[in-house]
């Protein structure tokens, strides 16, 4: 596979620190930067996947809210209140039994 050259600009102290870290890792600067960027992309992808359900829920709520009339919000039904609490639980990392994943009950 053909390689592509990318030029970046950074402060001298940043370049020196990157060079030092690359040397300690036994890599040249290019390999070190590619490795660091690849790790960052994998982490970002994992975070996006982790929050995909919440992001979709927010998008659906925003879409539904865009059709509502302006003015004070109507009172919620009991079912709507439970749905809101469930959605907030997702945002705050709680399951239906009010437990946070990975924490003892």
FENFENBEL-V303335 format. One record per residue. N is the residue number from 1. RES is the residue in one small letter. OMEGA is omega in radians with two decimals (NA if undefined). BURIAL is 1 if it has 24 or more other C-alpha atoms within 12 Angstrom, else 0. Layout:
BEGIN
n = <N	N>
res = <RES	RES>
omega = <OMEGA	OMEGA>
burial = <BURIAL	BURIAL>
END
This chain:
BEGIN
n = <1	2	3	4	5	6	7	8	9	10	11	12	13	14	15	16	17	18	19	20	21	22	23	24	25	26	27	28	29	30	31	32	33	34	35	36	37	38	39	40	41	42	43	44	45	46	47	48	49	50	51	52	53	54	55	56	57	58	59	60	61	62	63	64	65	66	67	68	69	70	71	72	73	74	75	76	77	78	79	80	81	82	83	84	85	86	87	88	89	90	91	92	93	94	95	96	97	98	99	100	101	102	103	104	105>
res = <x	x	x	x	x	x	x	x	x	x	x	x	x	x	x	x	x	x	x	x	x	x	x	x	x	x	x	x	x	x	x	x	x	x	x	x	x	x	x	x	x	x	x	x	x	x	x	x	x	x	x	x	x	x	x	x	x	x	x	x	x	x	x	x	x	x	x	x	x	x	x	x	x	x	x	x	x	x	x	x	x	x	x	x	x	x	x	x	x	x	x	x	x	x	x	x	x	x	x	x	x	x	x	x	x>
omega = <3.14	3.13	3.11	3.12	3.08	3.11	3.08	3.07	3.10	3.13	-3.09	-3.12	3.07	-3.14	3.14	3.14	3.11	3.11	3.12	3.14	3.12	-3.14	3.12	3.13	-3.14	-3.11	2.95	-3.05	-3.14	-3.14	-3.14	-3.14	3.09	3.12	-3.13	3.14	3.13	3.09	3.14	3.12	3.11	3.11	3.12	3.11	-3.14	3.12	3.12	3.12	-3.13	-3.06	-3.10	-3.12	3.12	3.11	3.12	3.10	3.11	-3.14	3.10	3.14	3.11	3.11	3.13	-3.11	-3.11	3.14	-3.11	3.09	3.10	3.12	-3.11	-3.14	3.09	3.08	3.13	2.98	3.11	3.12	3.12	3.12	3.11	3.12	3.11	3.13	3.09	3.12	3.10	3.07	3.07	-3.12	-3.10	3.06	3.13	3.10	-3.09	3.13	3.12	3.08	3.05	3.14	3.10	3.12	3.13	-3.12	NA>
burial = <0	0	0	0	0	0	0	0	0	0	0	0	0	0	0	0	0	1	0	0	0	0	0	0	0	0	0	0	0	0	0	0	1	0	0	0	0	0	0	0	0	0	0	0	0	0	0	0	0	0	0	0	0	0	0	0	0	0	0	0	0	0	0	0	0	0	0	0	0	0	0	0	0	0	0	0	0	0	0	0	0	0	0	0	0	0	1	0	0	1	0	0	0	0	0	0	0	0	0	0	0	0	0	0	0>
END
